[in-house]
Amino acid sequence: MRVVVDLNRCQGYAQCAFLAPDVFAMHGEEALLYDARPDDTRRADVLRAVAACPVRAITVEGAGGRWTADRVGASDGA
């Protein structure tokens, strides 16, 4: 799995850091740090973070395809 964050779009709401703290972390008030290649065991948390991002700045690519906030959605049970 590969995580990509559009840092120009990210506004630092930190929803991702709350949902997947071992993958996403805030450095200061606005700078996001993230693991671009988290272990697949973190997939469910990362997909929750994708869905929760209010500005849709996170994309996940991997064996299952490409995941964006539009594709993950809140109703997929992830």
All heavy atoms as a GROMACS GRO file, in nm:
protein
  582
    1MET      N    1   0.085  -0.117   0.000
    1MET     CA    2   0.000   0.000   0.000
    1MET      C    3   0.090   0.123   0.000
    1MET      O    4   0.192   0.128   0.069
    1MET     CB    5  -0.090  -0.008   0.123
    1MET     CG    6  -0.147   0.120   0.173
    1MET     SD    7  -0.271   0.102   0.303
    1MET     CE    8  -0.179   0.029   0.435
    2ARG      N    9   0.050   0.222  -0.077
    2ARG     CA   10   0.123   0.349  -0.084
    2ARG      C   11   0.029   0.464  -0.054
    2ARG      O   12  -0.077   0.476  -0.115
    2ARG     CB   13   0.183   0.366  -0.224
    2ARG     CG   14   0.261   0.492  -0.239
    2ARG     CD   15   0.334   0.496  -0.374
    2ARG     NE   16   0.362   0.634  -0.406
    2ARG     CZ   17   0.315   0.698  -0.511
    2ARG    NH1   18   0.237   0.638  -0.597
    2ARG    NH2   19   0.344   0.824  -0.530
    3VAL      N   20   0.066   0.546   0.042
    3VAL     CA   21  -0.016   0.661   0.082
    3VAL      C   22   0.044   0.786   0.020
    3VAL      O   23   0.166   0.808   0.025
    3VAL     CB   24  -0.018   0.676   0.236
    3VAL    CG1   25  -0.092   0.802   0.277
    3VAL    CG2   26  -0.079   0.553   0.301
    4VAL      N   27  -0.043   0.868  -0.040
    4VAL     CA   28  -0.001   0.996  -0.097
    4VAL      C   29  -0.090   1.104  -0.037
    4VAL      O   30  -0.212   1.091  -0.038
    4VAL     CB   31  -0.015   0.997  -0.251
    4VAL    CG1   32   0.024   1.132  -0.308
    4VAL    CG2   33   0.069   0.886  -0.313
    5VAL      N   34  -0.028   1.208   0.016
    5VAL     CA   35  -0.103   1.321   0.070
    5VAL      C   36  -0.068   1.444  -0.013
    5VAL      O   37   0.049   1.477  -0.030
    5VAL     CB   38  -0.070   1.347   0.219
    5VAL    CG1   39  -0.147   1.470   0.269
    5VAL    CG2   40  -0.104   1.226   0.304
    6ASP      N   41  -0.171   1.510  -0.064
    6ASP     CA   42  -0.151   1.636  -0.135
    6ASP      C   43  -0.131   1.744  -0.029
    6ASP      O   44  -0.228   1.793   0.030
    6ASP     CB   45  -0.272   1.667  -0.223
    6ASP     CG   46  -0.257   1.794  -0.304
    6ASP    OD1   47  -0.174   1.880  -0.267
    6ASP    OD2   48  -0.332   1.810  -0.402
    7LEU      N   49  -0.006   1.777  -0.001
    7LEU     CA   50   0.024   1.872   0.106
    7LEU      C   51  -0.017   2.015   0.072
    7LEU      O   52  -0.028   2.099   0.162
    7LEU     CB   53   0.172   1.864   0.143
    7LEU     CG   54   0.214   1.729   0.201
    7LEU    CD1   55   0.365   1.724   0.221
    7LEU    CD2   56   0.141   1.699   0.330
    8ASN      N   57  -0.044   2.042  -0.053
    8ASN     CA   58  -0.098   2.173  -0.091
    8ASN      C   59  -0.246   2.182  -0.055
    8ASN      O   60  -0.297   2.290  -0.027
    8ASN     CB   61  -0.079   2.200  -0.240
    8ASN     CG   62   0.066   2.221  -0.274
    8ASN    OD1   63   0.137   2.292  -0.206
    8ASN    ND2   64   0.111   2.156  -0.380
    9ARG      N   65  -0.314   2.070  -0.056
    9ARG     CA   66  -0.456   2.065  -0.024
    9ARG      C   67  -0.480   2.048   0.126
    9ARG      O   68  -0.578   2.098   0.180
    9ARG     CB   69  -0.521   1.950  -0.101
    9ARG     CG   70  -0.670   1.940  -0.078
    9ARG     CD   71  -0.728   1.832  -0.161
    9ARG     NE   72  -0.746   1.886  -0.296
    9ARG     CZ   73  -0.817   1.829  -0.390
    9ARG    NH1   74  -0.874   1.712  -0.368
    9ARG    NH2   75  -0.831   1.885  -0.507
   10CYS      N   76  -0.392   1.977   0.194
   10CYS     CA   77  -0.407   1.949   0.337
   10CYS      C   78  -0.416   2.081   0.416
   10CYS      O   79  -0.334   2.171   0.398
   10CYS     CB   80  -0.288   1.867   0.387
   10CYS     SG   81  -0.290   1.836   0.564
   11GLN      N   82  -0.513   2.089   0.504
   11GLN     CA   83  -0.533   2.209   0.586
   11GLN      C   84  -0.500   2.186   0.733
   11GLN      O   85  -0.525   2.272   0.816
   11GLN     CB   86  -0.679   2.257   0.573
   11GLN     CG   87  -0.716   2.301   0.433
   11GLN     CD   88  -0.637   2.425   0.392
   11GLN    OE1   89  -0.637   2.525   0.461
   11GLN    NE2   90  -0.569   2.416   0.278
   12GLY      N   91  -0.449   2.069   0.766
   12GLY     CA   92  -0.408   2.041   0.903
   12GLY      C   93  -0.521   2.013   1.000
   12GLY      O   94  -0.505   2.033   1.120
   13TYR      N   95  -0.633   1.961   0.952
   13TYR     CA   96  -0.745   1.927   1.040
   13TYR      C   97  -0.711   1.809   1.130
   13TYR      O   98  -0.774   1.788   1.232
   13TYR     CB   99  -0.871   1.898   0.960
   13TYR     CG  100  -0.930   2.020   0.895
   13TYR    CD1  101  -0.922   2.038   0.757
   13TYR    CD2  102  -0.993   2.119   0.970
   13TYR    CE1  103  -0.975   2.149   0.696
   13TYR    CE2  104  -1.046   2.231   0.911
   13TYR     CZ  105  -1.037   2.246   0.773
   13TYR     OH  106  -1.090   2.357   0.713
   14ALA      N  107  -0.615   1.726   1.090
   14ALA     CA  108  -0.560   1.615   1.170
   14ALA      C  109  -0.656   1.499   1.195
   14ALA      O  110  -0.632   1.419   1.284
   14ALA     CB  111  -0.503   1.666   1.301
   15GLN      N  112  -0.763   1.488   1.119
   15GLN     CA  113  -0.852   1.373   1.134
   15GLN      C  114  -0.776   1.244   1.107
   15GLN      O  115  -0.797   1.143   1.174
   15GLN     CB  116  -0.973   1.386   1.041
   15GLN     CG  117  -1.062   1.504   1.073
   15GLN     CD  118  -1.108   1.503   1.216
   15GLN    OE1  119  -1.167   1.406   1.263
   15GLN    NE2  120  -1.082   1.610   1.288
   16CYS      N  121  -0.686   1.246   1.011
   16CYS     CA  122  -0.605   1.128   0.978
   16CYS      C  123  -0.519   1.087   1.097
   16CYS      O  124  -0.505   0.968   1.127
   16CYS     CB  125  -0.521   1.153   0.855
   16CYS     SG  126  -0.410   1.296   0.867
   17ALA      N  127  -0.461   1.185   1.166
   17ALA     CA  128  -0.374   1.156   1.279
   17ALA      C  129  -0.451   1.095   1.396
   17ALA      O  130  -0.396   1.014   1.471
   17ALA     CB  131  -0.302   1.283   1.324
   18PHE      N  132  -0.578   1.130   1.411
   18PHE     CA  133  -0.660   1.071   1.515
   18PHE      C  134  -0.697   0.927   1.481
   18PHE      O  135  -0.704   0.840   1.568
   18PHE     CB  136  -0.788   1.151   1.537
   18PHE     CG  137  -0.765   1.286   1.599
   18PHE    CD1  138  -0.798   1.400   1.530
   18PHE    CD2  139  -0.710   1.298   1.725
   18PHE    CE1  140  -0.776   1.526   1.585
   18PHE    CE2  141  -0.688   1.423   1.782
   18PHE     CZ  142  -0.722   1.537   1.711
   19LEU      N  143  -0.723   0.899   1.352
   19LEU     CA  144  -0.770   0.768   1.310
   19LEU      C  145  -0.658   0.668   1.282
   19LEU      O  146  -0.679   0.548   1.294
   19LEU     CB  147  -0.859   0.783   1.187
   19LEU     CG  148  -0.989   0.858   1.214
   19LEU    CD1  149  -1.058   0.896   1.085
   19LEU    CD2  150  -1.081   0.774   1.302
   20ALA      N  151  -0.542   0.715   1.244
   20ALA     CA  152  -0.428   0.627   1.216
   20ALA      C  153  -0.300   0.694   1.267
   20ALA      O  154  -0.214   0.735   1.189
   20ALA     CB  155  -0.420   0.599   1.067
   21PRO      N  156  -0.287   0.706   1.399
   21PRO     CA  157  -0.175   0.781   1.456
   21PRO      C  158  -0.037   0.721   1.430
   21PRO      O  159   0.063   0.793   1.438
   21PRO     CB  160  -0.206   0.784   1.606
   21PRO     CG  161  -0.298   0.669   1.628
   21PRO     CD  162  -0.376   0.653   1.501
   22ASP      N  163  -0.031   0.594   1.397
   22ASP     CA  164   0.099   0.535   1.366
   22ASP      C  165   0.139   0.555   1.220
   22ASP      O  166   0.249   0.521   1.180
   22ASP     CB  167   0.101   0.386   1.402
   22ASP     CG  168  -0.013   0.310   1.341
   22ASP    OD1  169  -0.117   0.370   1.311
   22ASP    OD2  170   0.002   0.188   1.320
   23VAL      N  171   0.048   0.613   1.140
   23VAL     CA  172   0.075   0.642   1.000
   23VAL      C  173   0.085   0.793   0.976
   23VAL      O  174   0.170   0.840   0.900
   23VAL     CB  175  -0.033   0.581   0.908
   23VAL    CG1  176  -0.008   0.615   0.762
   23VAL    CG2  177  -0.040   0.430   0.928
   24PHE      N  178  -0.001   0.871   1.042
   24PHE     CA  179  -0.007   1.016   1.024
   24PHE      C  180   0.021   1.086   1.157
   24PHE      O  181  -0.027   1.041   1.260
   24PHE     CB  182  -0.146   1.060   0.976
   24PHE     CG  183  -0.190   0.994   0.849
   24PHE    CD1  184  -0.269   0.880   0.853
   24PHE    CD2  185  -0.155   1.046   0.726
   24PHE    CE1  186  -0.311   0.820   0.736
   24PHE    CE2  187  -0.197   0.987   0.608
   24PHE     CZ  188  -0.276   0.873   0.613
   25ALA      N  189   0.096   1.195   1.153
   25ALA     CA  190   0.123   1.272   1.275
   25ALA      C  191   0.140   1.418   1.238
   25ALA      O  192   0.197   1.453   1.134
   25ALA     CB  193   0.249   1.221   1.344
   26MET      N  194   0.090   1.503   1.324
   26MET     CA  195   0.108   1.647   1.305
   26MET      C  196   0.241   1.688   1.369
   26MET      O  197   0.274   1.645   1.479
   26MET     CB  198  -0.007   1.725   1.369
   26MET     CG  199  -0.142   1.700   1.304
   26MET     SD  200  -0.147   1.733   1.127
   26MET     CE  201  -0.122   1.910   1.125
   27HIS      N  202   0.315   1.769   1.298
   27HIS     CA  203   0.439   1.827   1.349
   27HIS      C  204   0.413   1.976   1.360
   27HIS      O  205   0.406   2.046   1.260
   27HIS     CB  206   0.554   1.797   1.253
   27HIS     CG  207   0.685   1.851   1.296
   27HIS    ND1  208   0.746   1.812   1.414
   27HIS    CD2  209   0.767   1.943   1.241
   27HIS    CE1  210   0.860   1.876   1.426
   27HIS    NE2  211   0.874   1.958   1.324
   28GLY      N  212   0.389   2.021   1.481
   28GLY     CA  213   0.346   2.158   1.500
   28GLY      C  214   0.196   2.166   1.473
   28GLY      O  215   0.125   2.066   1.482
   29GLU      N  216   0.148   2.282   1.436
   29GLU     CA  217   0.004   2.300   1.415
   29GLU      C  218  -0.040   2.273   1.272
   29GLU      O  219  -0.157   2.248   1.247
   29GLU     CB  220  -0.037   2.441   1.454
   29GLU     CG  221  -0.028   2.464   1.604
   29GLU     CD  222  -0.081   2.600   1.643
   29GLU    OE1  223  -0.161   2.659   1.568
   29GLU    OE2  224  -0.041   2.648   1.750
   30GLU      N  225   0.054   2.279   1.177
   30GLU     CA  226   0.011   2.268   1.038
   30GLU      C  227   0.086   2.166   0.954
   30GLU      O  228   0.040   2.130   0.847
   30GLU     CB  229   0.021   2.405   0.970
   30GLU     CG  230  -0.074   2.506   1.030
   30GLU     CD  231  -0.067   2.639   0.959
   30GLU    OE1  232  -0.007   2.646   0.850
   30GLU    OE2  233  -0.121   2.735   1.012
   31ALA      N  234   0.202   2.119   0.997
   31ALA     CA  235   0.282   2.029   0.914
   31ALA      C  236   0.246   1.884   0.940
   31ALA      O  237   0.254   1.836   1.054
   31ALA     CB  238   0.430   2.051   0.941
   32LEU      N  239   0.206   1.813   0.836
   32LEU     CA  240   0.171   1.672   0.847
   32LEU      C  241   0.290   1.585   0.807
   32LEU      O  242   0.350   1.605   0.702
   32LEU     CB  243   0.052   1.640   0.756
   32LEU     CG  244   0.008   1.494   0.754
   32LEU    CD1  245  -0.053   1.455   0.889
   32LEU    CD2  246  -0.090   1.470   0.641
   33LEU      N  247   0.321   1.489   0.892
   33LEU     CA  248   0.420   1.387   0.861
   33LEU      C  249   0.344   1.257   0.843
   33LEU      O  250   0.246   1.232   0.914
   33LEU     CB  251   0.520   1.372   0.976
   33LEU     CG  252   0.598   1.497   1.015
   33LEU    CD1  253   0.685   1.468   1.138
   33LEU    CD2  254   0.683   1.547   0.900
   34TYR      N  255   0.388   1.174   0.749
   34TYR     CA  256   0.318   1.047   0.730
   34TYR      C  257   0.411   0.941   0.672
   34TYR      O  258   0.512   0.971   0.610
   34TYR     CB  259   0.195   1.064   0.641
   34TYR     CG  260   0.224   1.102   0.497
   34TYR    CD1  261   0.224   1.005   0.398
   34TYR    CD2  262   0.248   1.234   0.460
   34TYR    CE1  263   0.250   1.039   0.266
   34TYR    CE2  264   0.274   1.269   0.330
   34TYR     CZ  265   0.274   1.170   0.232
   34TYR     OH  266   0.299   1.205   0.102
   35ASP      N  267   0.374   0.816   0.698
   35ASP     CA  268   0.446   0.700   0.647
   35ASP      C  269   0.386   0.668   0.510
   35ASP      O  270   0.270   0.627   0.502
   35ASP     CB  271   0.428   0.583   0.743
   35ASP     CG  272   0.499   0.457   0.698
   35ASP    OD1  273   0.560   0.455   0.589
   35ASP    OD2  274   0.493   0.359   0.774
   36ALA      N  275   0.462   0.687   0.405
   36ALA     CA  276   0.412   0.666   0.270
   36ALA      C  277   0.392   0.518   0.237
   36ALA      O  278   0.318   0.484   0.144
   36ALA     CB  279   0.507   0.728   0.168
   37ARG      N  280   0.453   0.430   0.312
   37ARG     CA  281   0.442   0.285   0.287
   37ARG      C  282   0.410   0.211   0.417
   37ARG      O  283   0.491   0.131   0.465
   37ARG     CB  284   0.571   0.232   0.227
   37ARG     CG  285   0.605   0.294   0.095
   37ARG     CD  286   0.589   0.193  -0.012
   37ARG     NE  287   0.631   0.251  -0.140
   37ARG     CZ  288   0.568   0.225  -0.251
   37ARG    NH1  289   0.465   0.145  -0.251
   37ARG    NH2  290   0.608   0.278  -0.364
   38PRO      N  291   0.293   0.234   0.475
   38PRO     CA  292   0.259   0.164   0.599
   38PRO      C  293   0.233   0.016   0.573
   38PRO      O  294   0.202  -0.024   0.460
   38PRO     CB  295   0.132   0.234   0.646
   38PRO     CG  296   0.069   0.285   0.521
   38PRO     CD  297   0.184   0.321   0.431
   39ASP      N  298   0.246  -0.062   0.675
   39ASP     CA  299   0.218  -0.206   0.668
   39ASP      C  300   0.072  -0.228   0.632
   39ASP      O  301  -0.015  -0.151   0.672
   39ASP     CB  302   0.251  -0.269   0.804
   39ASP     CG  303   0.245  -0.418   0.798
   39ASP    OD1  304   0.348  -0.480   0.762
   39ASP    OD2  305   0.138  -0.473   0.829
   40ASP      N  306   0.044  -0.334   0.558
   40ASP     CA  307  -0.094  -0.363   0.518
   40ASP      C  308  -0.187  -0.390   0.636
   40ASP      O  309  -0.308  -0.381   0.622
   40ASP     CB  310  -0.098  -0.482   0.422
   40ASP     CG  311  -0.089  -0.439   0.276
   40ASP    OD1  312  -0.099  -0.317   0.250
   40ASP    OD2  313  -0.072  -0.526   0.190
   41THR      N  314  -0.132  -0.420   0.753
   41THR     CA  315  -0.217  -0.439   0.870
   41THR      C  316  -0.284  -0.309   0.912
   41THR      O  317  -0.381  -0.311   0.988
   41THR     CB  318  -0.137  -0.496   0.989
   41THR    OG1  319  -0.034  -0.403   1.025
   41THR    CG2  320  -0.077  -0.631   0.955
   42ARG      N  321  -0.236  -0.196   0.862
   42ARG     CA  322  -0.292  -0.065   0.895
   42ARG      C  323  -0.397  -0.020   0.794
   42ARG      O  324  -0.451   0.089   0.804
   42ARG     CB  325  -0.180   0.041   0.901
   42ARG     CG  326  -0.062   0.005   0.989
   42ARG     CD  327  -0.097  -0.031   1.132
   42ARG     NE  328  -0.180   0.068   1.192
   42ARG     CZ  329  -0.278   0.040   1.279
   42ARG    NH1  330  -0.300  -0.082   1.318
   42ARG    NH2  331  -0.352   0.136   1.328
   43ARG      N  332  -0.425  -0.103   0.693
   43ARG     CA  333  -0.514  -0.064   0.583
   43ARG      C  334  -0.649  -0.010   0.630
   43ARG      O  335  -0.693   0.094   0.582
   43ARG     CB  336  -0.536  -0.182   0.488
   43ARG     CG  337  -0.625  -0.146   0.369
   43ARG     CD  338  -0.636  -0.260   0.270
   43ARG     NE  339  -0.507  -0.293   0.212
   43ARG     CZ  340  -0.458  -0.232   0.104
   43ARG    NH1  341  -0.526  -0.139   0.043
   43ARG    NH2  342  -0.340  -0.266   0.057
   44ALA      N  343  -0.716  -0.078   0.720
   44ALA     CA  344  -0.850  -0.033   0.764
   44ALA      C  345  -0.842   0.107   0.826
   44ALA      O  346  -0.925   0.193   0.794
   44ALA     CB  347  -0.910  -0.132   0.862
   45ASP      N  348  -0.743   0.131   0.912
   45ASP     CA  349  -0.730   0.263   0.974
   45ASP      C  350  -0.696   0.370   0.870
   45ASP      O  351  -0.748   0.481   0.876
   45ASP     CB  352  -0.622   0.261   1.082
   45ASP     CG  353  -0.663   0.183   1.205
   45ASP    OD1  354  -0.785   0.160   1.224
   45ASP    OD2  355  -0.574   0.143   1.282
   46VAL      N  356  -0.609   0.336   0.776
   46VAL     CA  357  -0.572   0.432   0.672
   46VAL      C  358  -0.693   0.466   0.585
   46VAL      O  359  -0.716   0.584   0.554
   46VAL     CB  360  -0.454   0.380   0.588
   46VAL    CG1  361  -0.431   0.467   0.466
   46VAL    CG2  362  -0.327   0.371   0.672
   47LEU      N  363  -0.772   0.367   0.550
   47LEU     CA  364  -0.891   0.395   0.468
   47LEU      C  365  -0.994   0.478   0.544
   47LEU      O  366  -1.063   0.562   0.487
   47LEU     CB  367  -0.952   0.265   0.416
   47LEU     CG  368  -0.866   0.190   0.314
   47LEU    CD1  369  -0.934   0.061   0.271
   47LEU    CD2  370  -0.835   0.277   0.193
   48ARG      N  371  -1.003   0.459   0.675
   48ARG     CA  372  -1.089   0.546   0.757
   48ARG      C  373  -1.037   0.689   0.753
   48ARG      O  374  -1.115   0.784   0.744
   48ARG     CB  375  -1.094   0.496   0.901
   48ARG     CG  376  -1.183   0.377   0.920
   48ARG     CD  377  -1.199   0.344   1.069
   48ARG     NE  378  -1.246   0.208   1.084
   48ARG     CZ  379  -1.169   0.101   1.106
   48ARG    NH1  380  -1.040   0.115   1.124
   48ARG    NH2  381  -1.221  -0.018   1.116
   49ALA      N  382  -0.906   0.704   0.758
   49ALA     CA  383  -0.846   0.838   0.752
   49ALA      C  384  -0.872   0.903   0.617
   49ALA      O  385  -0.903   1.022   0.610
   49ALA     CB  386  -0.696   0.828   0.778
   50VAL      N  387  -0.864   0.826   0.510
   50VAL     CA  388  -0.895   0.877   0.376
   50VAL      C  389  -1.038   0.930   0.373
   50VAL      O  390  -1.065   1.041   0.327
   50VAL     CB  391  -0.876   0.768   0.268
   50VAL    CG1  392  -0.931   0.813   0.134
   50VAL    CG2  393  -0.730   0.730   0.256
   51ALA      N  394  -1.131   0.850   0.424
   51ALA     CA  395  -1.272   0.888   0.423
   51ALA      C  396  -1.300   1.010   0.511
   51ALA      O  397  -1.388   1.090   0.481
   51ALA     CB  398  -1.359   0.770   0.468
   52ALA      N  399  -1.223   1.026   0.619
   52ALA     CA  400  -1.248   1.134   0.714
   52ALA      C  401  -1.185   1.266   0.675
   52ALA      O  402  -1.223   1.370   0.730
   52ALA     CB  403  -1.197   1.093   0.852
   53CYS      N  404  -1.094   1.265   0.581
   53CYS     CA  405  -1.026   1.390   0.545
   53CYS      C  406  -1.126   1.488   0.483
   53CYS      O  407  -1.182   1.462   0.377
   53CYS     CB  408  -0.912   1.362   0.446
   53CYS     SG  409  -0.823   1.512   0.399
   54PRO      N  410  -1.148   1.602   0.548
   54PRO     CA  411  -1.250   1.695   0.499
   54PRO      C  412  -1.214   1.765   0.368
   54PRO      O  413  -1.302   1.815   0.299
   54PRO     CB  414  -1.265   1.797   0.612
   54PRO     CG  415  -1.140   1.787   0.691
   54PRO     CD  416  -1.089   1.647   0.674
   55VAL      N  417  -1.086   1.765   0.332
   55VAL     CA  418  -1.045   1.830   0.207
   55VAL      C  419  -0.999   1.730   0.101
   55VAL      O  420  -0.947   1.767  -0.003
   55VAL     CB  421  -0.937   1.938   0.231
   55VAL    CG1  422  -0.992   2.051   0.316
   55VAL    CG2  423  -0.812   1.878   0.293
   56ARG      N  424  -1.016   1.601   0.132
   56ARG     CA  425  -0.984   1.493   0.037
   56ARG      C  426  -0.840   1.499  -0.012
   56ARG      O  427  -0.814   1.490  -0.132
   56ARG     CB  428  -1.083   1.492  -0.078
   56ARG     CG  429  -1.223   1.471  -0.031
   56ARG     CD  430  -1.321   1.474  -0.142
   56ARG     NE  431  -1.454   1.453  -0.086
   56ARG     CZ  432  -1.560   1.437  -0.159
   56ARG    NH1  433  -1.552   1.438  -0.288
   56ARG    NH2  434  -1.677   1.418  -0.101
   57ALA      N  435  -0.748   1.515   0.081
   57ALA     CA  436  -0.607   1.530   0.046
   57ALA      C  437  -0.532   1.397   0.041
   57ALA      O  438  -0.418   1.395  -0.003
   57ALA     CB  439  -0.539   1.622   0.148
   58ILE      N  440  -0.594   1.287   0.085
   58ILE     CA  441  -0.524   1.159   0.097
   58ILE      C  442  -0.571   1.060  -0.010
   58ILE      O  443  -0.691   1.043  -0.030
   58ILE     CB  444  -0.546   1.096   0.236
   58ILE    CG1  445  -0.513   1.196   0.347
   58ILE    CG2  446  -0.463   0.969   0.251
   58ILE    CD1  447  -0.559   1.152   0.484
   59THR      N  448  -0.474   0.996  -0.072
   59THR     CA  449  -0.501   0.891  -0.170
   59THR      C  450  -0.418   0.769  -0.130
   59THR      O  451  -0.305   0.782  -0.084
   59THR     CB  452  -0.458   0.935  -0.312
   59THR    OG1  453  -0.530   1.053  -0.347
   59THR    CG2  454  -0.487   0.828  -0.415
   60VAL      N  455  -0.477   0.650  -0.146
   60VAL     CA  456  -0.406   0.526  -0.118
   60VAL      C  457  -0.405   0.442  -0.245
   60VAL      O  458  -0.509   0.424  -0.308
   60VAL     CB  459  -0.473   0.447  -0.003
   60VAL    CG1  460  -0.405   0.312   0.016
   60VAL    CG2  461  -0.470   0.527   0.125
   61GLU      N  462  -0.287   0.392  -0.280
   61GLU     CA  463  -0.273   0.305  -0.396
   61GLU      C  464  -0.216   0.173  -0.348
   61GLU      O  465  -0.135   0.169  -0.256
   61GLU     CB  466  -0.178   0.368  -0.498
   61GLU     CG  467  -0.227   0.502  -0.548
   61GLU     CD  468  -0.122   0.576  -0.628
   61GLU    OE1  469  -0.005   0.534  -0.627
   61GLU    OE2  470  -0.158   0.677  -0.689
   62GLY      N  471  -0.263   0.064  -0.409
   62GLY     CA  472  -0.212  -0.066  -0.370
   62GLY      C  473  -0.269  -0.174  -0.458
   62GLY      O  474  -0.327  -0.147  -0.563
   63ALA      N  475  -0.254  -0.298  -0.414
   63ALA     CA  476  -0.297  -0.414  -0.492
   63ALA      C  477  -0.447  -0.409  -0.522
   63ALA      O  478  -0.491  -0.458  -0.624
   63ALA     CB  479  -0.263  -0.542  -0.417
   64GLY      N  480  -0.524  -0.348  -0.433
   64GLY     CA  481  -0.668  -0.341  -0.452
   64GLY      C  482  -0.715  -0.224  -0.537
   64GLY      O  483  -0.833  -0.202  -0.554
   65GLY      N  484  -0.622  -0.145  -0.589
   65GLY     CA  485  -0.659  -0.030  -0.671
   65GLY      C  486  -0.620   0.100  -0.604
   65GLY      O  487  -0.533   0.105  -0.520
   66ARG      N  488  -0.689   0.206  -0.646
   66ARG     CA  489  -0.663   0.341  -0.594
   66ARG      C  490  -0.782   0.384  -0.511
   66ARG      O  491  -0.897   0.376  -0.556
   66ARG     CB  492  -0.642   0.436  -0.712
   66ARG     CG  493  -0.612   0.576  -0.672
   66ARG     CD  494  -0.596   0.661  -0.797
   66ARG     NE  495  -0.600   0.800  -0.763
   66ARG     CZ  496  -0.496   0.880  -0.774
   66ARG    NH1  497  -0.383   0.835  -0.821
   66ARG    NH2  498  -0.506   1.006  -0.740
   67TRP      N  499  -0.757   0.430  -0.389
   67TRP     CA  500  -0.863   0.469  -0.296
   67TRP      C  501  -0.855   0.618  -0.268
   67TRP      O  502  -0.752   0.670  -0.229
   67TRP     CB  503  -0.849   0.391  -0.165
   67TRP     CG  504  -0.860   0.245  -0.189
   67TRP    CD1  505  -0.757   0.159  -0.216
   67TRP    CD2  506  -0.978   0.168  -0.194
   67TRP    NE1  507  -0.806   0.034  -0.236
   67TRP    CE2  508  -0.940   0.035  -0.223
   67TRP    CE3  509  -1.113   0.197  -0.177
   67TRP    CZ2  510  -1.033  -0.067  -0.234
   67TRP    CZ3  511  -1.205   0.095  -0.188
   67TRP    CH2  512  -1.166  -0.035  -0.216
   68THR      N  513  -0.966   0.686  -0.288
   68THR     CA  514  -0.980   0.827  -0.256
   68THR      C  515  -1.101   0.841  -0.166
   68THR      O  516  -1.176   0.745  -0.146
   68THR     CB  517  -1.001   0.912  -0.383
   68THR    OG1  518  -1.122   0.869  -0.446
   68THR    CG2  519  -0.884   0.897  -0.480
   69ALA      N  520  -1.126   0.958  -0.112
   69ALA     CA  521  -1.241   0.979  -0.025
   69ALA      C  522  -1.371   0.947  -0.099
   69ALA      O  523  -1.464   0.893  -0.041
   69ALA     CB  524  -1.244   1.123   0.026
   70ASP      N  525  -1.378   0.975  -0.227
   70ASP     CA  526  -1.500   0.944  -0.303
   70ASP      C  527  -1.525   0.795  -0.313
   70ASP      O  528  -1.637   0.750  -0.310
   70ASP     CB  529  -1.489   1.002  -0.445
   70ASP     CG  530  -1.487   1.154  -0.446
   70ASP    OD1  531  -1.544   1.214  -0.354
   70ASP    OD2  532  -1.426   1.210  -0.537
   71ARG      N  533  -1.417   0.719  -0.325
   71ARG     CA  534  -1.432   0.575  -0.342
   71ARG      C  535  -1.453   0.504  -0.209
   71ARG      O  536  -1.526   0.406  -0.200
   71ARG     CB  537  -1.309   0.517  -0.411
   71ARG     CG  538  -1.325   0.369  -0.438
   71ARG     CD  539  -1.225   0.320  -0.537
   71ARG     NE  540  -1.240   0.176  -0.550
   71ARG     CZ  541  -1.149   0.096  -0.595
   71ARG    NH1  542  -1.035   0.145  -0.637
   71ARG    NH2  543  -1.169  -0.033  -0.600
   72VAL      N  544  -1.388   0.550  -0.102
   72VAL     CA  545  -1.399   0.484   0.027
   72VAL      C  546  -1.537   0.507   0.086
   72VAL      O  547  -1.607   0.414   0.120
   72VAL     CB  548  -1.290   0.534   0.126
   72VAL    CG1  549  -1.314   0.478   0.264
   72VAL    CG2  550  -1.153   0.494   0.076
   73GLY      N  551  -1.577   0.632   0.102
   73GLY     CA  552  -1.708   0.665   0.156
   73GLY      C  553  -1.728   0.616   0.298
   73GLY      O  554  -1.655   0.532   0.346
   74ALA      N  555  -1.827   0.667   0.362
   74ALA     CA  556  -1.854   0.630   0.500
   74ALA      C  557  -1.936   0.503   0.511
   74ALA      O  558  -1.945   0.443   0.616
   74ALA     CB  559  -1.926   0.744   0.571
   75SER      N  560  -1.995   0.457   0.402
   75SER     CA  561  -2.087   0.343   0.410
   75SER      C  562  -2.022   0.211   0.374
   75SER      O  563  -2.090   0.112   0.363
   75SER     CB  564  -2.206   0.368   0.319
   75SER     OG  565  -2.162   0.374   0.183
   76ASP      N  566  -1.890   0.207   0.354
   76ASP     CA  567  -1.828   0.081   0.312
   76ASP      C  568  -1.796  -0.012   0.427
   76ASP      O  569  -1.754  -0.124   0.406
   76ASP     CB  570  -1.702   0.108   0.229
   76ASP     CG  571  -1.584   0.152   0.313
   76ASP    OD1  572  -1.607   0.192   0.428
   76ASP    OD2  573  -1.472   0.146   0.263
   77GLY      N  574  -1.816   0.035   0.551
   77GLY     CA  575  -1.792  -0.048   0.667
   77GLY      C  576  -1.646  -0.058   0.707
   77GLY      O  577  -1.611  -0.131   0.797
   78ALA      N  578  -1.561   0.016   0.641
   78ALA     CA  579  -1.417   0.009   0.673
   78ALA      C  580  -1.383   0.081   0.800
   78ALA      O  581  -1.439   0.169   0.847
   78ALA     CB  582  -1.335   0.070   0.558
   0.00000   0.00000   0.00000
